[in-house]
Amino acid sequence: MATLQIRDLPEDIYLRLVACARAEHRSVSQQATVELRKALNAPERDRSRQALAALRVSNRRLPVGAMTPEALIREDRDTR
């Protein structure tokens, strides 16, 4: 596993990280990893949210008689 050292971390960020770590019963290192993971995944979530918002605005619906998303997932799982 890699090691990361951060120099000149602003005190306010460090104190917030410590507070979050305590609240979540984690070490500061574990909390920093969690926060970095969330931050790095944020662009993916934003793209997904934007795509869902565009679909809602478009008001597109499945054709009558089309398989529901749940049925498609179930069928996919059953074929494995």
PDB file of N, CA, C and O in Angstrom:
ATOM      1  N   MET A   1       0.846  -1.172   0.000  1.00  0.00           N
ATOM      2  CA  MET A   1       0.000   0.000   0.000  1.00  0.00           C
ATOM      3  C   MET A   1       0.894   1.238   0.000  1.00  0.00           C
ATOM      4  O   MET A   1       1.927   1.274   0.669  1.00  0.00           O
ATOM      5  N   ALA A   2       0.486   2.237  -0.752  1.00  0.00           N
ATOM      6  CA  ALA A   2       1.262   3.463  -0.875  1.00  0.00           C
ATOM      7  C   ALA A   2       1.109   4.341   0.371  1.00  0.00           C
ATOM      8  O   ALA A   2       0.164   4.197   1.145  1.00  0.00           O
ATOM      9  N   THR A   3       2.056   5.242   0.534  1.00  0.00           N
ATOM     10  CA  THR A   3       2.031   6.196   1.638  1.00  0.00           C
ATOM     11  C   THR A   3       1.972   7.597   1.058  1.00  0.00           C
ATOM     12  O   THR A   3       2.620   7.892   0.054  1.00  0.00           O
ATOM     13  N   LEU A   4       1.189   8.460   1.698  1.00  0.00           N
ATOM     14  CA  LEU A   4       1.041   9.840   1.245  1.00  0.00           C
ATOM     15  C   LEU A   4       1.369  10.764   2.407  1.00  0.00           C
ATOM     16  O   LEU A   4       0.861  10.587   3.514  1.00  0.00           O
ATOM     17  N   GLN A   5       2.212  11.739   2.151  1.00  0.00           N
ATOM     18  CA  GLN A   5       2.535  12.741   3.165  1.00  0.00           C
ATOM     19  C   GLN A   5       2.085  14.087   2.622  1.00  0.00           C
ATOM     20  O   GLN A   5       2.406  14.446   1.489  1.00  0.00           O
ATOM     21  N   ILE A   6       1.350  14.823   3.424  1.00  0.00           N
ATOM     22  CA  ILE A   6       0.865  16.138   2.998  1.00  0.00           C
ATOM     23  C   ILE A   6       1.577  17.199   3.828  1.00  0.00           C
ATOM     24  O   ILE A   6       1.495  17.196   5.056  1.00  0.00           O
ATOM     25  N   ARG A   7       2.266  18.092   3.159  1.00  0.00           N
ATOM     26  CA  ARG A   7       2.967  19.171   3.854  1.00  0.00           C
ATOM     27  C   ARG A   7       2.100  20.431   3.824  1.00  0.00           C
ATOM     28  O   ARG A   7       1.336  20.657   2.886  1.00  0.00           O
ATOM     29  N   ASP A   8       2.236  21.226   4.850  1.00  0.00           N
ATOM     30  CA  ASP A   8       1.560  22.525   4.932  1.00  0.00           C
ATOM     31  C   ASP A   8       0.042  22.408   4.797  1.00  0.00           C
ATOM     32  O   ASP A   8      -0.597  23.234   4.145  1.00  0.00           O
ATOM     33  N   LEU A   9      -0.519  21.385   5.414  1.00  0.00           N
ATOM     34  CA  LEU A   9      -1.968  21.224   5.414  1.00  0.00           C
ATOM     35  C   LEU A   9      -2.566  22.318   6.295  1.00  0.00           C
ATOM     36  O   LEU A   9      -2.161  22.463   7.448  1.00  0.00           O
ATOM     37  N   PRO A  10      -3.514  23.085   5.779  1.00  0.00           N
ATOM     38  CA  PRO A  10      -4.117  24.135   6.598  1.00  0.00           C
ATOM     39  C   PRO A  10      -4.734  23.561   7.877  1.00  0.00           C
ATOM     40  O   PRO A  10      -5.355  22.498   7.859  1.00  0.00           O
ATOM     41  N   GLU A  11      -4.555  24.270   8.964  1.00  0.00           N
ATOM     42  CA  GLU A  11      -5.010  23.816  10.279  1.00  0.00           C
ATOM     43  C   GLU A  11      -6.515  23.541  10.303  1.00  0.00           C
ATOM     44  O   GLU A  11      -6.961  22.572  10.917  1.00  0.00           O
ATOM     45  N   ASP A  12      -7.294  24.393   9.636  1.00  0.00           N
ATOM     46  CA  ASP A  12      -8.749  24.203   9.663  1.00  0.00           C
ATOM     47  C   ASP A  12      -9.154  22.898   8.983  1.00  0.00           C
ATOM     48  O   ASP A  12     -10.083  22.233   9.440  1.00  0.00           O
ATOM     49  N   ILE A  13      -8.489  22.527   7.922  1.00  0.00           N
ATOM     50  CA  ILE A  13      -8.795  21.264   7.240  1.00  0.00           C
ATOM     51  C   ILE A  13      -8.420  20.090   8.132  1.00  0.00           C
ATOM     52  O   ILE A  13      -9.167  19.118   8.247  1.00  0.00           O
ATOM     53  N   TYR A  14      -7.256  20.191   8.762  1.00  0.00           N
ATOM     54  CA  TYR A  14      -6.826  19.116   9.654  1.00  0.00           C
ATOM     55  C   TYR A  14      -7.806  18.937  10.814  1.00  0.00           C
ATOM     56  O   TYR A  14      -8.157  17.810  11.163  1.00  0.00           O
ATOM     57  N   LEU A  15      -8.237  20.022  11.397  1.00  0.00           N
ATOM     58  CA  LEU A  15      -9.168  19.929  12.535  1.00  0.00           C
ATOM     59  C   LEU A  15     -10.519  19.346  12.109  1.00  0.00           C
ATOM     60  O   LEU A  15     -11.129  18.582  12.856  1.00  0.00           O
ATOM     61  N   ARG A  16     -10.977  19.701  10.926  1.00  0.00           N
ATOM     62  CA  ARG A  16     -12.233  19.116  10.416  1.00  0.00           C
ATOM     63  C   ARG A  16     -12.058  17.631  10.160  1.00  0.00           C
ATOM     64  O   ARG A  16     -12.963  16.841  10.429  1.00  0.00           O
ATOM     65  N   LEU A  17     -10.901  17.246   9.643  1.00  0.00           N
ATOM     66  CA  LEU A  17     -10.614  15.842   9.388  1.00  0.00           C
ATOM     67  C   LEU A  17     -10.577  15.053  10.699  1.00  0.00           C
ATOM     68  O   LEU A  17     -11.118  13.950  10.781  1.00  0.00           O
ATOM     69  N   VAL A  18      -9.942  15.620  11.712  1.00  0.00           N
ATOM     70  CA  VAL A  18      -9.882  14.980  13.023  1.00  0.00           C
ATOM     71  C   VAL A  18     -11.288  14.822  13.595  1.00  0.00           C
ATOM     72  O   VAL A  18     -11.626  13.763  14.123  1.00  0.00           O
ATOM     73  N   ALA A  19     -12.108  15.863  13.494  1.00  0.00           N
ATOM     74  CA  ALA A  19     -13.475  15.802  14.022  1.00  0.00           C
ATOM     75  C   ALA A  19     -14.292  14.729  13.302  1.00  0.00           C
ATOM     76  O   ALA A  19     -15.022  13.971  13.941  1.00  0.00           O
ATOM     77  N   CYS A  20     -14.173  14.665  11.988  1.00  0.00           N
ATOM     78  CA  CYS A  20     -14.896  13.639  11.216  1.00  0.00           C
ATOM     79  C   CYS A  20     -14.410  12.245  11.587  1.00  0.00           C
ATOM     80  O   CYS A  20     -15.210  11.318  11.719  1.00  0.00           O
ATOM     81  N   ALA A  21     -13.104  12.098  11.753  1.00  0.00           N
ATOM     82  CA  ALA A  21     -12.535  10.800  12.114  1.00  0.00           C
ATOM     83  C   ALA A  21     -13.078  10.337  13.463  1.00  0.00           C
ATOM     84  O   ALA A  21     -13.452   9.175  13.620  1.00  0.00           O
ATOM     85  N   ARG A  22     -13.121  11.238  14.424  1.00  0.00           N
ATOM     86  CA  ARG A  22     -13.657  10.878  15.742  1.00  0.00           C
ATOM     87  C   ARG A  22     -15.122  10.490  15.647  1.00  0.00           C
ATOM     88  O   ARG A  22     -15.547   9.504  16.250  1.00  0.00           O
ATOM     89  N   ALA A  23     -15.885  11.250  14.902  1.00  0.00           N
ATOM     90  CA  ALA A  23     -17.321  10.971  14.764  1.00  0.00           C
ATOM     91  C   ALA A  23     -17.573   9.615  14.111  1.00  0.00           C
ATOM     92  O   ALA A  23     -18.562   8.950  14.418  1.00  0.00           O
ATOM     93  N   GLU A  24     -16.683   9.207  13.214  1.00  0.00           N
ATOM     94  CA  GLU A  24     -16.843   7.941  12.495  1.00  0.00           C
ATOM     95  C   GLU A  24     -16.037   6.802  13.113  1.00  0.00           C
ATOM     96  O   GLU A  24     -16.001   5.696  12.574  1.00  0.00           O
ATOM     97  N   HIS A  25     -15.389   7.078  14.249  1.00  0.00           N
ATOM     98  CA  HIS A  25     -14.566   6.072  14.944  1.00  0.00           C
ATOM     99  C   HIS A  25     -13.479   5.513  14.028  1.00  0.00           C
ATOM    100  O   HIS A  25     -13.274   4.303  13.934  1.00  0.00           O
ATOM    101  N   ARG A  26     -12.788   6.442  13.354  1.00  0.00           N
ATOM    102  CA  ARG A  26     -11.689   6.078  12.466  1.00  0.00           C
ATOM    103  C   ARG A  26     -10.441   6.833  12.877  1.00  0.00           C
ATOM    104  O   ARG A  26     -10.502   7.813  13.619  1.00  0.00           O
ATOM    105  N   SER A  27      -9.305   6.359  12.382  1.00  0.00           N
ATOM    106  CA  SER A  27      -8.073   7.127  12.552  1.00  0.00           C
ATOM    107  C   SER A  27      -8.105   8.279  11.552  1.00  0.00           C
ATOM    108  O   SER A  27      -8.893   8.273  10.607  1.00  0.00           O
ATOM    109  N   VAL A  28      -7.246   9.259  11.770  1.00  0.00           N
ATOM    110  CA  VAL A  28      -7.167  10.387  10.832  1.00  0.00           C
ATOM    111  C   VAL A  28      -6.755   9.878   9.453  1.00  0.00           C
ATOM    112  O   VAL A  28      -7.263  10.354   8.437  1.00  0.00           O
ATOM    113  N   SER A  29      -5.850   8.926   9.415  1.00  0.00           N
ATOM    114  CA  SER A  29      -5.405   8.349   8.145  1.00  0.00           C
ATOM    115  C   SER A  29      -6.556   7.648   7.413  1.00  0.00           C
ATOM    116  O   SER A  29      -6.731   7.819   6.207  1.00  0.00           O
ATOM    117  N   GLN A  30      -7.329   6.866   8.153  1.00  0.00           N
ATOM    118  CA  GLN A  30      -8.478   6.184   7.538  1.00  0.00           C
ATOM    119  C   GLN A  30      -9.492   7.193   7.016  1.00  0.00           C
ATOM    120  O   GLN A  30     -10.032   7.034   5.920  1.00  0.00           O
ATOM    121  N   GLN A  31      -9.748   8.236   7.812  1.00  0.00           N
ATOM    122  CA  GLN A  31     -10.717   9.248   7.391  1.00  0.00           C
ATOM    123  C   GLN A  31     -10.231   9.990   6.167  1.00  0.00           C
ATOM    124  O   GLN A  31     -11.022  10.289   5.272  1.00  0.00           O
ATOM    125  N   ALA A  32      -8.933  10.297   6.108  1.00  0.00           N
ATOM    126  CA  ALA A  32      -8.380  10.975   4.938  1.00  0.00           C
ATOM    127  C   ALA A  32      -8.562  10.115   3.688  1.00  0.00           C
ATOM    128  O   ALA A  32      -8.879  10.630   2.616  1.00  0.00           O
ATOM    129  N   THR A  33      -8.360   8.808   3.830  1.00  0.00           N
ATOM    130  CA  THR A  33      -8.552   7.893   2.702  1.00  0.00           C
ATOM    131  C   THR A  33     -10.004   7.896   2.241  1.00  0.00           C
ATOM    132  O   THR A  33     -10.280   7.936   1.042  1.00  0.00           O
ATOM    133  N   VAL A  34     -10.923   7.854   3.189  1.00  0.00           N
ATOM    134  CA  VAL A  34     -12.360   7.875   2.857  1.00  0.00           C
ATOM    135  C   VAL A  34     -12.710   9.173   2.125  1.00  0.00           C
ATOM    136  O   VAL A  34     -13.399   9.151   1.105  1.00  0.00           O
ATOM    137  N   GLU A  35     -12.231  10.293   2.650  1.00  0.00           N
ATOM    138  CA  GLU A  35     -12.545  11.588   2.044  1.00  0.00           C
ATOM    139  C   GLU A  35     -11.929  11.726   0.645  1.00  0.00           C
ATOM    140  O   GLU A  35     -12.563  12.266  -0.262  1.00  0.00           O
ATOM    141  N   LEU A  36     -10.711  11.245   0.476  1.00  0.00           N
ATOM    142  CA  LEU A  36     -10.084  11.286  -0.852  1.00  0.00           C
ATOM    143  C   LEU A  36     -10.847  10.417  -1.844  1.00  0.00           C
ATOM    144  O   LEU A  36     -11.056  10.808  -2.993  1.00  0.00           O
ATOM    145  N   ARG A  37     -11.262   9.234  -1.391  1.00  0.00           N
ATOM    146  CA  ARG A  37     -12.020   8.343  -2.263  1.00  0.00           C
ATOM    147  C   ARG A  37     -13.333   9.013  -2.706  1.00  0.00           C
ATOM    148  O   ARG A  37     -13.703   8.954  -3.878  1.00  0.00           O
ATOM    149  N   LYS A  38     -14.022   9.643  -1.759  1.00  0.00           N
ATOM    150  CA  LYS A  38     -15.276  10.342  -2.097  1.00  0.00           C
ATOM    151  C   LYS A  38     -15.019  11.469  -3.090  1.00  0.00           C
ATOM    152  O   LYS A  38     -15.758  11.634  -4.060  1.00  0.00           O
ATOM    153  N   ALA A  39     -13.975  12.238  -2.842  1.00  0.00           N
ATOM    154  CA  ALA A  39     -13.669  13.372  -3.718  1.00  0.00           C
ATOM    155  C   ALA A  39     -13.296  12.915  -5.126  1.00  0.00           C
ATOM    156  O   ALA A  39     -13.674  13.553  -6.109  1.00  0.00           O
ATOM    157  N   LEU A  40     -12.561  11.819  -5.224  1.00  0.00           N
ATOM    158  CA  LEU A  40     -12.147  11.330  -6.537  1.00  0.00           C
ATOM    159  C   LEU A  40     -13.294  10.694  -7.299  1.00  0.00           C
ATOM    160  O   LEU A  40     -13.265  10.660  -8.529  1.00  0.00           O
ATOM    161  N   ASN A  41     -14.300  10.190  -6.604  1.00  0.00           N
ATOM    162  CA  ASN A  41     -15.471   9.608  -7.256  1.00  0.00           C
ATOM    163  C   ASN A  41     -16.537  10.645  -7.561  1.00  0.00           C
ATOM    164  O   ASN A  41     -17.498  10.345  -8.269  1.00  0.00           O
ATOM    165  N   ALA A  42     -16.392  11.852  -7.047  1.00  0.00           N
ATOM    166  CA  ALA A  42     -17.400  12.893  -7.231  1.00  0.00           C
ATOM    167  C   ALA A  42     -17.710  13.185  -8.698  1.00  0.00           C
ATOM    168  O   ALA A  42     -18.885  13.324  -9.040  1.00  0.00           O
ATOM    169  N   PRO A  43     -16.708  13.284  -9.586  1.00  0.00           N
ATOM    170  CA  PRO A  43     -17.044  13.551 -10.994  1.00  0.00           C
ATOM    171  C   PRO A  43     -17.946  12.474 -11.602  1.00  0.00           C
ATOM    172  O   PRO A  43     -18.813  12.795 -12.415  1.00  0.00           O
ATOM    173  N   GLU A  44     -17.761  11.207 -11.228  1.00  0.00           N
ATOM    174  CA  GLU A  44     -18.622  10.136 -11.730  1.00  0.00           C
ATOM    175  C   GLU A  44     -20.053  10.333 -11.265  1.00  0.00           C
ATOM    176  O   GLU A  44     -20.994  10.193 -12.046  1.00  0.00           O
ATOM    177  N   ARG A  45     -20.213  10.660  -9.983  1.00  0.00           N
ATOM    178  CA  ARG A  45     -21.555  10.874  -9.445  1.00  0.00           C
ATOM    179  C   ARG A  45     -22.210  12.068 -10.110  1.00  0.00           C
ATOM    180  O   ARG A  45     -23.410  12.045 -10.386  1.00  0.00           O
ATOM    181  N   ASP A  46     -21.430  13.121 -10.373  1.00  0.00           N
ATOM    182  CA  ASP A  46     -21.987  14.301 -11.025  1.00  0.00           C
ATOM    183  C   ASP A  46     -22.481  13.970 -12.419  1.00  0.00           C
ATOM    184  O   ASP A  46     -23.549  14.429 -12.823  1.00  0.00           O
ATOM    185  N   ARG A  47     -21.714  13.173 -13.166  1.00  0.00           N
ATOM    186  CA  ARG A  47     -22.143  12.783 -14.516  1.00  0.00           C
ATOM    187  C   ARG A  47     -23.422  11.960 -14.445  1.00  0.00           C
ATOM    188  O   ARG A  47     -24.328  12.147 -15.257  1.00  0.00           O
ATOM    189  N   SER A  48     -23.501  11.053 -13.483  1.00  0.00           N
ATOM    190  CA  SER A  48     -24.706  10.235 -13.334  1.00  0.00           C
ATOM    191  C   SER A  48     -25.908  11.106 -12.993  1.00  0.00           C
ATOM    192  O   SER A  48     -26.988  10.935 -13.558  1.00  0.00           O
ATOM    193  N   ARG A  49     -25.715  12.034 -12.075  1.00  0.00           N
ATOM    194  CA  ARG A  49     -26.820  12.933 -11.695  1.00  0.00           C
ATOM    195  C   ARG A  49     -27.263  13.781 -12.876  1.00  0.00           C
ATOM    196  O   ARG A  49     -28.459  13.991 -13.076  1.00  0.00           O
ATOM    197  N   GLN A  50     -26.310  14.269 -13.658  1.00  0.00           N
ATOM    198  CA  GLN A  50     -26.655  15.078 -14.825  1.00  0.00           C
ATOM    199  C   GLN A  50     -27.427  14.253 -15.853  1.00  0.00           C
ATOM    200  O   GLN A  50     -28.387  14.740 -16.450  1.00  0.00           O
ATOM    201  N   ALA A  51     -27.010  13.015 -16.056  1.00  0.00           N
ATOM    202  CA  ALA A  51     -27.702  12.143 -17.007  1.00  0.00           C
ATOM    203  C   ALA A  51     -29.123  11.863 -16.535  1.00  0.00           C
ATOM    204  O   ALA A  51     -30.061  11.909 -17.331  1.00  0.00           O
ATOM    205  N   LEU A  52     -29.291  11.572 -15.246  1.00  0.00           N
ATOM    206  CA  LEU A  52     -30.632  11.330 -14.711  1.00  0.00           C
ATOM    207  C   LEU A  52     -31.507  12.572 -14.812  1.00  0.00           C
ATOM    208  O   LEU A  52     -32.688  12.476 -15.144  1.00  0.00           O
ATOM    209  N   ALA A  53     -30.937  13.728 -14.530  1.00  0.00           N
ATOM    210  CA  ALA A  53     -31.698  14.976 -14.635  1.00  0.00           C
ATOM    211  C   ALA A  53     -32.139  15.213 -16.081  1.00  0.00           C
ATOM    212  O   ALA A  53     -33.268  15.639 -16.324  1.00  0.00           O
ATOM    213  N   ALA A  54     -31.252  14.939 -17.036  1.00  0.00           N
ATOM    214  CA  ALA A  54     -31.606  15.115 -18.446  1.00  0.00           C
ATOM    215  C   ALA A  54     -32.730  14.169 -18.852  1.00  0.00           C
ATOM    216  O   ALA A  54     -33.619  14.552 -19.613  1.00  0.00           O
ATOM    217  N   LEU A  55     -32.697  12.930 -18.346  1.00  0.00           N
ATOM    218  CA  LEU A  55     -33.775  11.988 -18.648  1.00  0.00           C
ATOM    219  C   LEU A  55     -35.103  12.445 -18.053  1.00  0.00           C
ATOM    220  O   LEU A  55     -36.149  12.322 -18.690  1.00  0.00           O
ATOM    221  N   ARG A  56     -35.058  12.977 -16.822  1.00  0.00           N
ATOM    222  CA  ARG A  56     -36.297  13.462 -16.203  1.00  0.00           C
ATOM    223  C   ARG A  56     -36.899  14.608 -17.001  1.00  0.00           C
ATOM    224  O   ARG A  56     -38.110  14.659 -17.212  1.00  0.00           O
ATOM    225  N   VAL A  57     -36.049  15.525 -17.441  1.00  0.00           N
ATOM    226  CA  VAL A  57     -36.518  16.683 -18.195  1.00  0.00           C
ATOM    227  C   VAL A  57     -37.072  16.259 -19.556  1.00  0.00           C
ATOM    228  O   VAL A  57     -38.041  16.840 -20.044  1.00  0.00           O
ATOM    229  N   SER A  58     -36.457  15.251 -20.162  1.00  0.00           N
ATOM    230  CA  SER A  58     -36.898  14.820 -21.495  1.00  0.00           C
ATOM    231  C   SER A  58     -38.263  14.145 -21.454  1.00  0.00           C
ATOM    232  O   SER A  58     -38.950  14.054 -22.472  1.00  0.00           O
ATOM    233  N   ASN A  59     -38.651  13.673 -20.270  1.00  0.00           N
ATOM    234  CA  ASN A  59     -39.949  13.023 -20.076  1.00  0.00           C
ATOM    235  C   ASN A  59     -40.102  11.770 -20.937  1.00  0.00           C
ATOM    236  O   ASN A  59     -41.218  11.400 -21.300  1.00  0.00           O
ATOM    237  N   ARG A  60     -38.986  11.116 -21.265  1.00  0.00           N
ATOM    238  CA  ARG A  60     -39.030   9.890 -22.058  1.00  0.00           C
ATOM    239  C   ARG A  60     -39.537   8.751 -21.203  1.00  0.00           C
ATOM    240  O   ARG A  60     -39.213   8.662 -20.019  1.00  0.00           O
ATOM    241  N   ARG A  61     -40.319   7.893 -21.792  1.00  0.00           N
ATOM    242  CA  ARG A  61     -40.878   6.745 -21.087  1.00  0.00           C
ATOM    243  C   ARG A  61     -40.602   5.480 -21.890  1.00  0.00           C
ATOM    244  O   ARG A  61     -40.370   5.530 -23.098  1.00  0.00           O
ATOM    245  N   LEU A  62     -40.631   4.345 -21.196  1.00  0.00           N
ATOM    246  CA  LEU A  62     -40.482   3.063 -21.878  1.00  0.00           C
ATOM    247  C   LEU A  62     -41.697   2.806 -22.756  1.00  0.00           C
ATOM    248  O   LEU A  62     -42.812   3.180 -22.391  1.00  0.00           O
ATOM    249  N   PRO A  63     -41.496   2.171 -23.912  1.00  0.00           N
ATOM    250  CA  PRO A  63     -42.636   1.824 -24.756  1.00  0.00           C
ATOM    251  C   PRO A  63     -43.551   0.834 -24.030  1.00  0.00           C
ATOM    252  O   PRO A  63     -43.103   0.080 -23.166  1.00  0.00           O
ATOM    253  N   VAL A  64     -44.819   0.847 -24.388  1.00  0.00           N
ATOM    254  CA  VAL A  64     -45.773  -0.085 -23.791  1.00  0.00           C
ATOM    255  C   VAL A  64     -45.328  -1.506 -24.110  1.00  0.00           C
ATOM    256  O   VAL A  64     -45.027  -1.826 -25.259  1.00  0.00           O
ATOM    257  N   GLY A  65     -45.288  -2.352 -23.092  1.00  0.00           N
ATOM    258  CA  GLY A  65     -44.899  -3.743 -23.274  1.00  0.00           C
ATOM    259  C   GLY A  65     -43.407  -3.991 -23.150  1.00  0.00           C
ATOM    260  O   GLY A  65     -42.966  -5.139 -23.207  1.00  0.00           O
ATOM    261  N   ALA A  66     -42.620  -2.934 -22.980  1.00  0.00           N
ATOM    262  CA  ALA A  66     -41.173  -3.114 -22.837  1.00  0.00           C
ATOM    263  C   ALA A  66     -40.864  -3.720 -21.472  1.00  0.00           C
ATOM    264  O   ALA A  66     -41.596  -3.518 -20.503  1.00  0.00           O
ATOM    265  N   MET A  67     -39.768  -4.465 -21.419  1.00  0.00           N
ATOM    266  CA  MET A  67     -39.359  -5.043 -20.144  1.00  0.00           C
ATOM    267  C   MET A  67     -38.943  -3.925 -19.197  1.00  0.00           C
ATOM    268  O   MET A  67     -38.316  -2.947 -19.605  1.00  0.00           O
ATOM    269  N   THR A  68     -39.296  -4.083 -17.946  1.00  0.00           N
ATOM    270  CA  THR A  68     -38.891  -3.096 -16.945  1.00  0.00           C
ATOM    271  C   THR A  68     -37.403  -3.261 -16.653  1.00  0.00           C
ATOM    272  O   THR A  68     -36.835  -4.325 -16.899  1.00  0.00           O
ATOM    273  N   PRO A  69     -36.772  -2.212 -16.130  1.00  0.00           N
ATOM    274  CA  PRO A  69     -35.363  -2.347 -15.762  1.00  0.00           C
ATOM    275  C   PRO A  69     -35.132  -3.485 -14.769  1.00  0.00           C
ATOM    276  O   PRO A  69     -34.124  -4.188 -14.840  1.00  0.00           O
ATOM    277  N   GLU A  70     -36.074  -3.658 -13.844  1.00  0.00           N
ATOM    278  CA  GLU A  70     -35.945  -4.735 -12.862  1.00  0.00           C
ATOM    279  C   GLU A  70     -35.944  -6.101 -13.534  1.00  0.00           C
ATOM    280  O   GLU A  70     -35.163  -6.979 -13.167  1.00  0.00           O
ATOM    281  N   ALA A  71     -36.824  -6.281 -14.522  1.00  0.00           N
ATOM    282  CA  ALA A  71     -36.908  -7.552 -15.244  1.00  0.00           C
ATOM    283  C   ALA A  71     -35.631  -7.806 -16.045  1.00  0.00           C
ATOM    284  O   ALA A  71     -35.156  -8.939 -16.121  1.00  0.00           O
ATOM    285  N   LEU A  72     -35.082  -6.755 -16.636  1.00  0.00           N
ATOM    286  CA  LEU A  72     -33.831  -6.901 -17.387  1.00  0.00           C
ATOM    287  C   LEU A  72     -32.686  -7.315 -16.471  1.00  0.00           C
ATOM    288  O   LEU A  72     -31.881  -8.178 -16.822  1.00  0.00           O
ATOM    289  N   ILE A  73     -32.617  -6.694 -15.293  1.00  0.00           N
ATOM    290  CA  ILE A  73     -31.567  -7.054 -14.332  1.00  0.00           C
ATOM    291  C   ILE A  73     -31.748  -8.490 -13.867  1.00  0.00           C
ATOM    292  O   ILE A  73     -30.780  -9.245 -13.787  1.00  0.00           O
ATOM    293  N   ARG A  74     -32.981  -8.869 -13.561  1.00  0.00           N
ATOM    294  CA  ARG A  74     -33.271 -10.233 -13.106  1.00  0.00           C
ATOM    295  C   ARG A  74     -32.878 -11.238 -14.178  1.00  0.00           C
ATOM    296  O   ARG A  74     -32.264 -12.261 -13.874  1.00  0.00           O
ATOM    297  N   GLU A  75     -33.228 -10.956 -15.429  1.00  0.00           N
ATOM    298  CA  GLU A  75     -32.893 -11.849 -16.534  1.00  0.00           C
ATOM    299  C   GLU A  75     -31.378 -11.968 -16.678  1.00  0.00           C
ATOM    300  O   GLU A  75     -30.856 -13.060 -16.901  1.00  0.00           O
ATOM    301  N   ASP A  76     -30.679 -10.851 -16.550  1.00  0.00           N
ATOM    302  CA  ASP A  76     -29.219 -10.877 -16.649  1.00  0.00           C
ATOM    303  C   ASP A  76     -28.615 -11.730 -15.527  1.00  0.00           C
ATOM    304  O   ASP A  76     -27.702 -12.519 -15.769  1.00  0.00           O
ATOM    305  N   ARG A  77     -29.119 -11.573 -14.322  1.00  0.00           N
ATOM    306  CA  ARG A  77     -28.606 -12.349 -13.187  1.00  0.00           C
ATOM    307  C   ARG A  77     -28.884 -13.837 -13.368  1.00  0.00           C
ATOM    308  O   ARG A  77     -28.056 -14.674 -13.009  1.00  0.00           O
ATOM    309  N   ASP A  78     -30.041 -14.164 -13.920  1.00  0.00           N
ATOM    310  CA  ASP A  78     -30.416 -15.567 -14.103  1.00  0.00           C
ATOM    311  C   ASP A  78     -29.556 -16.270 -15.160  1.00  0.00           C
ATOM    312  O   ASP A  78     -29.430 -17.495 -15.142  1.00  0.00           O
ATOM    313  N   THR A  79     -28.975 -15.508 -16.064  1.00  0.00           N
ATOM    314  CA  THR A  79     -28.163 -16.115 -17.119  1.00  0.00           C
ATOM    315  C   THR A  79     -26.733 -16.388 -16.662  1.00  0.00           C
ATOM    316  O   THR A  79     -25.964 -17.017 -17.390  1.00  0.00           O
ATOM    317  N   ARG A  80     -26.373 -15.934 -15.492  1.00  0.00           N
ATOM    318  CA  ARG A  80     -24.992 -16.133 -15.001  1.00  0.00           C
ATOM    319  C   ARG A  80     -24.838 -17.446 -14.310  1.00  0.00           C
ATOM    320  O   ARG A  80     -23.749 -17.772 -13.839  1.00  0.00           O
TER     321      ARG A  80
END
